[in-house]
Structures are given as structure tokens and as C-alpha cells.
Amino acid sequence: MLELDDVTLALGEARFRFSLALGADAVHVLLGRSGSGKSTLLNLVAGFAAPDTGDIRWNGASLLALAPDRRPVNTLFQHHNLFAHLSVAQNVGLGLHPGLKLTGAQHEQVRDALAAVGLAAHADKRPPALSGGEQQRVGLARCLLRRKPVLLMDEPFGALDGATRQEMIALTRDVTASYSPCTIVVTHDPEDAAGLGARVLRIADGQVRPEPSA
Amino acid sequence: MARRLHPLIAKVSSRPEARAPSPGLPWWLGGACALAVVLALTALPLGAMLVEAGTLDPGALFADPWVARVIRFSLFQATLSTVLAVALALPVALALAHEPRFPGRGALVTLFSLSLVIPTIVAIFGIVAVYGRSGWLNGALANVGMAPLPLYGLPGILVAHVFFNLPLAARVMLQSLDGIPDNQWRLAAQLGMGPLARFRLIEWPSLRAPLIGAAVLIFTLCFTSFAIVMTLGGGPRATTIEVAIYQALRFDFDLPLAVALALVQLVMCALLMIASTFAPGDGSLGFAPTAQDARDAYPIEGRGLRQRLRTWLERRHAPDRACWRPRAGMAVRLSRGLIIGSAAGFVLLPLAALVIAAFNGKTLSVLGDPATLEAARNTVIAAFATAALALALALGLLSATRRLRVRARRERIGRWLQLFGNVILVLPPVVLGTGLFLLLRPWADVFSIALVLVVAINALMALPFVLRVLDAPMMRVARQHDRLLQSLGIRGWNRWRLIDWPVLRRPVGLALALAATLSAGDLSAIALFGSERVRTLPLLLYQRMGSYRLEEAAVTAGLLLLLCLVLFATLQRLVGEGVRARTR
């Protein structure tokens, strides 16, 4: 269970106060206007921002003292998930070792992950040669490989067009079904929630409220 | 309805247990080391100077009419040089901007950027060969029975300053003009704007900021100009503070006067530095789009110069979609061609004169001369050591300020720390040298460790350039990927090897090339500390010019120019472009 226990953070004029507990294997969609604190919430969980007060816990253990790469958290950003000068396979491999020192078995894992998102043929290409949707799928392959129990997605479909978006949503659903991470997807399209089979959380005035299920 | 799980996704096996994190070095270590070196090299000499200055009587110093005249002349020649360089560069930049397909445009823009690479003393030799008493110009004037034009004194200083700074100003302005979107030109044509209205409403607004920035930079360069004033000033009437310090230190052995002048120069430079921090401009020194980019952007069809000239002349209408410009009459276009041609001639003539002069009866004997070889060896050693030291200082400083600016979001503190890298702008080489001289005199024979001192001063001189070249790409990569790097735990050596080096390789190559050529062509530091025992090529060239051994000087100048071009090209290629070969 992911808990934010009375977490507060002041960023300039904005004041945020988050208190919520999310089930360990559920998919949540976080809806809200820009500036409402959606990304801030993800940054707090991932460790890119530190709260002023309060605690963030995963299965009862506090995450606050841990560096981002030591947290049980993985993030798929809207942009810049990949390093443009590294190959697709290398970008995925970075999820297994931050210095790319991979064993034979790990190279195998990278290939499997790329095959799983349908990009086996693109392993040696560089990201700029891929479409926006394909780039996001590479990012998703890395998430799949890292298997961190918390999966954060910051507007992962925001830059994609209609059909690509639907494919990506379907793929995301497969990925979350495969290892059941506690998933938070930030979006501003309520339709994504239905596509992902997710619970809806609304964020407003710096606070999160679950939407009563229909 | 549950979707069927993709079999391949289920197959991907789970991640092995994470390794314990390696402790690694603290992030601030590199920055602290760089800062300590920079401060030791500047604060200690400054302190030595202030101790020495304690015994000075400032009232008597400023009452001295000679000192007052030196200060006045420094300001006067710098102002005049700046106005001339910028005023002459403006039509050149406009002509180049309006004629994107002018034959040889790319080559000319490359030539303009070379003015940062050509050693001052080499260009001075070329300028003397063209405009000097027995130069090309006066030879031509004598043929038509006119009196020779004098070079030494203010005219020589101005010609040399314009030679170096017109290309710099033109490049900076051209960069902004080329940045104006084509649609603004189309819009201007649709609205019926004439050339004056276009200049006032479109070009001037985009030129103003870079023009002011360039003017402040050029003023600073001319104000602290050393080699040009020393060689072309032609005597005590045309002396600047920088040269006066050198003379007080090396010829009159008047330490109190040297220290007093150095402190005056320090205050002046501090004022200029404050002015330049408030001046607008992007500080890319016109290096942002390279000449190669310009050539790629505007391919010139046709083979051979004559064919290209004809194609250019026949193009009565605005060229195709790639770079649309309002149409102009033949007279206007020819005058633009004339302006571009004159600028090219002005920059090329001294270089051509130098190259021609370098091949003379003494070429082989000078190239085999032990003094030449010894000086060349010292030059290369100093150049590589300078480049390595400047790069190490810059990377140390930037890795710490990157952490502050990007991850800790302390932009202001980070930028302030980076300003320490520009300390040489406040403490110009001769001033710094005076301080080092005072500091080390009790402990060591400064002339026997000349090369070490030259490398230290040259590295500090190169540091602002190296920082400018590396700052933007380094911060851009960090800003794009900082959260990803954190979440994947890529840090330390892994980060440098996998992320930073592939992206920074080209700017690092450029930075090393700039630092090495700056050192190879520098006369100010070696003039202070050089002697018969330790010489570099610039000092040897200066001595040979000073004793009117002009044939030997010509060969030395040619060798130094060649050395600088080779250093620049090889460092930039070898270090900077390996990655391109690999990715293609």
C-alpha cells in the first residue's frame, strides 16, 4: 500500500497537502487542471521533490530517506524518457544496470522486453528514428524490465495522436496486468481512466479526492 | 471484460535484486577543487600586490600627467576601435544576411570565426606587410606618386583592432539576422515595407541586443589589448595601461609604478565586467551556428566561382522557399557584393601577405634553426597543458554548478559561482602576471619556471571561453534528463561515460581547440616571464620583428599560423567528431 501521510509542500505561492492511501496492485488515474499539483504528487513519490512535513510510505516503510533509484518506484515521463545518442536496446538496458554492464542473460531480458512492446526489430536504432508512440513503448519496456512495485506515469499519452494513444493504453493495461504494480497515471483526459480500467482520483486546490465509483 | 495477457509480456522475467549503491565522490568535490585553484591563482597574487601597494602614495601617482595620459589614451583608442569595428561590421552583416547565396559566403563566415584562432602577433605581421612603410599599400601609393601613409601609432592600433573585431561583430550580428524567420520577410514584402522600414522594424530590433553585447565585449578586448599596442603603438605617445605595466615591470624595474597601474587596470576592468553582466547578448561568440551549418542550410548550386557568381547575379527574383528574401535591384545587389568583397579583402590581404612572405630565401634555415624548434616545442607543450588545465577547471566548476542549478534549483548561486571562472576579465594577464611576479619572487626564479606560469595564466585566460562553450549544452542535457538519471541511478563515472561524454564531445573538442590556440598565440604572459632561456613562438616572432630580421620573422609567423590552424583543426576533429563517425 502506498501512503502519503499528511504530506505538505510549498512551492512558491502554491501550497500542497496530500493525504491518501492507494491499494498495492490497483491502477489509478489522477485528473486535474494544470498547476493543480498532479506532477508534484508524482515528484514527491519518486523522490524528485522532498516534502516539507509528513511521510511517504510503501508497505509501511518510509521512502523519504531513499534516493530516487533506491525507491520501489519507476516513472514514465511525457518527454525525454530516452537518451537520443544511445540505441533503443541500450536505453532499455540502462534499467538493469546504470553503467550498462549487462550479462548475457540480461541482454536476453532486454530483447524479451522489446519484443513484448513490439519493437524487437528496432533494438539497434536510435530514438530519433522512432515515432513518438514507439519511443513511449521503449520507455514502457524499461518499466516492464525494472518491475518496480510502484509505476508512475506523467501524461504518458499526452503527446500521442488518437490511434497511437489507444494502442499505448492497451499496452499499458497489459503491462500493469502482468505484474500488478501500484500505478498512478496523470492525465487530463477522463476517457483514459475507462481505457485503463482505473480508479479515478481528482486533484484540486492542492488536495486529492477519490471520485465515487459509478 | 479482462483482456488476454500478451504472452511476451508475461515472459519478461523479474528484475534481479538491486546492488548496494557505491559511495562515490561527493558532488561538490570537482567544483571545490576548481574554485580553489582559480582562487589560489588570483587571490594570492592580488594579495601580494595589495601588500606592495600599502607603501604607495596614490595622490602623487594620479598627479603624474603621464599616468593620466596613459589612462586617457587607453579609453580613447578602445572607444574609437569599438565604434569603427561595430559600424563597419553592420553593413557587412546586413549584406551577408540579404545575400544568403552569395558565392563563398560560407567560407567567409568560417574565415570570420578564424579571427579567434589567428595569433595576434601573426596578424600584426601581416598587417605590417600590407599597410606598413614598405608594405603593399604604400608601394602602390608610391607608384602613383603619393606620400606614404603612416601605420605606427593610433592608425596601426585601429587597423589591427578592426581586423580582429570586425569579423567578431559581423558574425554575432549575422547570427541574429539569420535567425529572423523567412515569414517575417514575406510579411514585410506583403505589407510593402521598403528597405528602411524593414531595417527599422525587423532587423534593428533583432540586432540591438547582440550589437550592444558585442560592443561591450570588443571595448573590453581593445581596452586590455596588449600585443597590438606594444608592437604597433610605436612609442610612449600611444601606450595603454596594459603595456605601461609591462614596461614598468620589465624595462624600468619600477615595481611600485607597475603595482599602481595594475590596480588602476583592475578597477577599470571591474567596472567593465559589471557593464558586461548587464549588457544583453547570448555570449555564444557567434559560434552557435557554425559555418558548416550555414553552408548546409543554403546550398550553392553551380561549379566554380565564375559559374556561381553568374548564377548569383542572374537571380533577379528572391530565391526559393528555403531562404526567401525580398527582391532587390541590380545596383543594390552589386553594392552588397562590393561590401562583402571589401570585408573579405580586408581580412584576407594581411594573411595572404604573410603567407607569401613566409616563403623566402631563409625559410629552410629558419625552420631548422634550434631556436625556432625549441620555441615551437615550448609552444606546443604550453598549448596542450593550457587546454587540459582549462578543461579540467571548467568541467569541475560546471559539474558542481550543474548540480546546484538543475537538481537543487539554485540557479542564482550556481551562476554566481560560475562567474569566478571569468576572473581573468577583471584581472587581465599582465596584471595577474605582475601579482604572480611579486608573489613568487621571494621563493623562486620566476624566469626559470616561465612555462608553468604561462600555462597558469593562459588557462585562466581560456577559462571564460571554455565555460561559454560548455555551459549551454551541459545544462541542457542535465535539464532534459535529470529526473530520468536519478530514477535509473546513473551517476558519477557511468553518467560521464554514457550520457555526458557522447553529447559533450563536440563542445569539448571546440573548447580544447580554442584554449590550445589561445595559448599558442599568446604574447602577454610569455612577454612578462619569457627570457633567452624560455621562449615560445610568439615571443620569438616579436623579438625577430623587433630587431628587423623580417625574413626570419615572416617564416616564424607562417610557422606559428600553421601550428595554430593544425592545433585547432586536429583537436576539434579528433576529440569532437569521433561520435559522428560512429553514429553514421
Interface residues (C-beta under 8 A of the other chain):
Chain A: N43 A46 G47 F48 A67 P68 D69 R70 V73 N74 T75 F77 H80 N81 F83 H85 L86 Q90 L94 G95 L96 P98 G99 L100 Q109 D112 A113 A115 A116 R126 L144 L145 R146 R147 K148 A170 R173 D174 V175 A177 S178 Y179
Chain B: A2 R3 L5 H6 L8 I9 A10 K11 V12 S13 S14 R15 P16 A18 P21 Q480 H481 R483 L484 Q486 S487 L488 G489 I490 R491 W493 N494 R497 L498 I499 P502 V503 V579 T583
